[in-house]
Amino acid sequence: MTAANDEAPRSTVLAGVIRQCGIDMAISKKAGKGASGVPKPEKKGASKVAKADWKEGFKKKQAGVSDMTLLTTISNEAINENLQKRWQNGEIYTYIGGVLISVNPFKDLGIYTDTMVQLYKGKNRLEVPPHVFSIAESSYYNMNAYKENQCVIISGESGAGKTEAAKRIMQYIAAVSGGQDSSIQQVKDMVLATNPLLESFGCAKTLRNNNSSRHGKYLELMFNAQESFGLQGPEAYAITSRSNCLEVPGIDDVEDWHETLKAMQVIGLSAQEQNEIFRMLAVILWLGNLVFEESDDGYSKIDDPGVTEFIAYLLESDTATVDKALTIRVMETQRSGRRGSVYDVPLNVIQAQAGRDALAKAIYNNLFEWIVSRVNISMKPRTAHSHLIGVLDIYGFEIFQDNSFEQLCINYVNEKLQQIFIELTLKAEQEEYVREQIKWTPIKYFNNKIVCDLIEERRPPGIFAALNDACATAHADPAAADNAFVQRLAGLSSNAHFDSRGSQFLVKHYAGDVMYNVAGMTDKNKDTLIKDLLDVVAGSANPFIRGLFPDKPDPNSKKRPPTAGDKIKARASCLECALVENLMKARPSYIRTIKPNENRSPSEYDNKAILHQIKYLGLQENIRVRRAGFAYRNTFEKMVER
Ligand SMILES: Nc1ncnc2c1ncn2[C@@H]1O[C@H](COP(=O)(O)OP(=O)(O)OP(=O)(O)O)[C@@H](O)[C@H]1O
């Protein structure tokens, strides 16, 4: 979200920029929460009571301390005790200086109403109880007062409440910025509508969060009333029914669906554009229903040609072309750099399935990217000299029973974010005291750079490089490629944060030990769309489909296409550049979210799990640095200006 300055601070005009993965100073939207940008209250009565309590909270004494730099004893246990007291008292927010700690209440506390917005408007954070609105207010105030860019970095594990916090910041800024002008209102509506729209396209239920951000991986696509693309209920599609979970408590798919449609209208998507989006979703769902059988000669053949025919119809392509691209790879020999003869290599069932899945994923990914850029076109900043408030909300750290490539990527990006936090708070702050020759006893903290290196190093090869090497050996058999990966992993055994255990390997992440299963990893890493399938989309009679795949691969290029691991590394390094380099110039705020229990229970405070999060988030070190240092730090120029 960007906000451009007007003369008077409060009449700031709102505009927006959204980038995938929260790169640059922008709202990063992971996808797919409940459709509404502003979550629905639970029960009306309950909400009123909570609201009354909260208003009372302004007057009554709060539980524990609201800023943990004031704790008498600094230990993980004391932090835990304080958070517990407050959480049980309905006070989910606590500060460590300017860092906001948020413990997920798993219930509607009635604390995000318009009345609450008014209570926080224009207030310094020390005047009012801790709240995410206070972080939003101070970013907004600082942006206007100092004409400086701002960013809010939200971290925490999956289901801890990051997306919720990001939405509340957007809610607050939309409410306090701009005037009543209808064009400003239109932009505000658009900013808020980005939530249901982008969320609908990128989230799925996981064991750790009913609405977990996935971006293009593991999606539940539930639609009805789309007869024009031959669509039925979610039970009819392999992709949506495989999990055997068609209903999620608290989520009303029909309501969310209507909200998504409404959001599309607010953003300004034309009927034609909406239609093309649904067409693409239909292609993906039908691709998932495509079954390959083994022919007598051991190759793949499509079980039901009717499905291929329908996919070809949706892709506005020719059935024979689609059938061939899905079951045969066209190879071309090369001699001394010259093109040789061309011949057809039939695919086996495993290869055909991989191609089908890669096509479905590529369409989904490119569609999501298209939606993000389309939203940005609608919301592009309307004035020059705009300042920014960026809100970064990424997918949270994940540990499952079965952890695979997806968890490795997610957890790697979380490691990078932790690095940024360390860099900007613990390390930079301590270095500043040394630089300023202020007497300082160094405070030790765990630097997770060693884990980042373990995953991303090129030389000696880290996990991603080992995966790429194994993929490059081009084993047609995924099991053989996985074995090659296991062999290469042995080279990492000297790293104290790694342990190779046959078909599994253990990474000691900053947030906990995760055991990854090797099976299928090389296949997921390849994730490349073979040229024949790209030719199908490029040859479609439909300009929208062609537009989703603008870059045709160069058939003569010797460079191997980037793997999924390469892409996630590139994204993480963008994140690093944008945040560490650009946002160092902006004033960062942090929200560290905590998940109180695995059962989404509003009453269970799981001491062990929370203590673990307190430790790995480095809250104790954060308090120590903050307490030993100066409470107010600003440059001399700014002090004078003020
Ligand atoms: N402040 C809050 N008040 C009420 N409920 C909340 C709050 N924060 C989170 N929740 C509840 O917890 C659920 C999970 O939160 P959220 O989706 O924000 O987690 P996340 O950290 O973004 O997870 P992931 O990394 O998996 O995307 C929400 O759907 C909501 O039900």
The ligand as a Gaussian input file, in Angstrom:
#p B3LYP/6-31G(d) Opt

LIG

0 1
 N       -6.094000     -10.990000      16.094000
 C       -6.895000     -12.028000      15.852000
 N       -8.164000     -12.049000      16.329000
 C       -8.972000     -13.098000      16.115000
 N       -8.605000     -14.213000      15.426000
 C       -7.361000     -14.250000      14.913000
 C       -6.432000     -13.171000      15.095000
 N       -5.286000     -13.509000      14.497000
 C       -5.479000     -14.722000      13.951000
 N       -6.715000     -15.180000      14.182000
 C       -7.300000     -16.489000      13.775000
 O       -6.237000     -17.368000      13.461000
 C       -6.327000     -17.844000      12.111000
 C       -4.927000     -17.960000      11.531000
 O       -4.364000     -16.668000      11.410000
 P       -3.595000     -16.206000      10.074000
 O       -4.234000     -16.817000       8.885000
 O       -3.456000     -14.732000      10.145000
 O       -2.197000     -16.937000      10.305000
 P       -0.832000     -16.783000       9.456000
 O        0.217000     -16.500000      10.481000
 O       -0.996000     -15.768000       8.370000
 O       -0.658000     -18.266000       8.899000
 P        0.060000     -18.831000       7.539000
 O        1.525000     -18.586000       7.693000
 O       -0.278000     -20.299000       7.565000
 O       -0.569000     -18.102000       6.401000
 C       -7.223000     -16.829000      11.400000
 O       -7.948000     -17.418000      10.353000
 C       -8.153000     -16.369000      12.519000
 O       -9.210000     -17.296000      12.657000

